[in-house]
Amino acid sequence: MRSFDGDREVGIVRDVQFGAGEAPLLLVTAERKEHEIPYAEAFLKNVDLERKQIHMQLPEGLLEVNAPLSAEEKLEQQKGNK
């Protein structure tokens, strides 16, 4: 099933985790990134089972919160730990 934020495709739902909070978490993979997206009614716009699509309206910045660090960000983090 594919996940969308508005009209932008986020990625493919690979798994669902239950028990981390009130809403299950969708584990969505896009290229080399993995996003944890709460499957909350407040974000849900539409589920199209025939097309295998979940359309949501996510809060700004949600996808960036758990995005992997870029090579540049990793270097900055390493400098800060020294």
N, C-alpha and C positions, 0 to 999 in steps of 0.2 A: 504494500500500500504506500502511496506517495503522500508526503506531507507538504502543505502549502501555507505560507504566511501571506495573506492577501492573495495577490496574483503570482507571487514569487515562489518557485518550488524550493523547498528546504532540503529535501532528500527522501530517502526510503526508510520507512519504519521497519527496523530490524527486530525489535523486541519491545515488550511492555513490562515495566517493573511495578509491582504492587507493594504497598506497605511503607513507602518512604514518606507519606503524608496523606492528606485527604484525597488528592487526585493521583491516579496512576501516572507514571512517567513514560512517555514515548521515547525510545532510544532511536534516534534518527541519524542515519549515516549519509553524508554528502561529501564526495571526493575523499579526502583523508581526514575529515572532521566528523566528530560525533556530537550530537546535541541531545540534551535531556530536556524534553518539553512536557510540561504538565498538561495532561489531557483533562483540562478543566472546562466546565460548561461556559464560564465567562469568556474563554478564548475561542470556543467552538463556533464556527459559522455554518458548516455543512459537511456531511459525510456522504460521499457518493460511492456506494458499494459496487455498483456496476462498473465504474471507471477506476475503482480502487484508489480513491483520493480522499484525503482529510483536509478540509480548508479551515484555517484558523486565522484569527487576528491577534497576533502576539504583541505584548507590550514592547515598546522600543528598548533595545539593548538586551533582550532576553537571550537571543542567540549568541551574543558576544560574551555573556557571563561565563559560560563553561567552554568557550572555544579554545582549541589548543593554541599554545604560544607560537608565534612566528620565530624564525631563527634569530631575528634582531631582538625580540623580546627575551629570548632565552639568554643571549649574551648580556643584556642589561641586567637580568636577574642574577647571573653568575658574578658580574662585577659588584653587585650590591652585597653578595654573600661573602666577599673576601675582606 
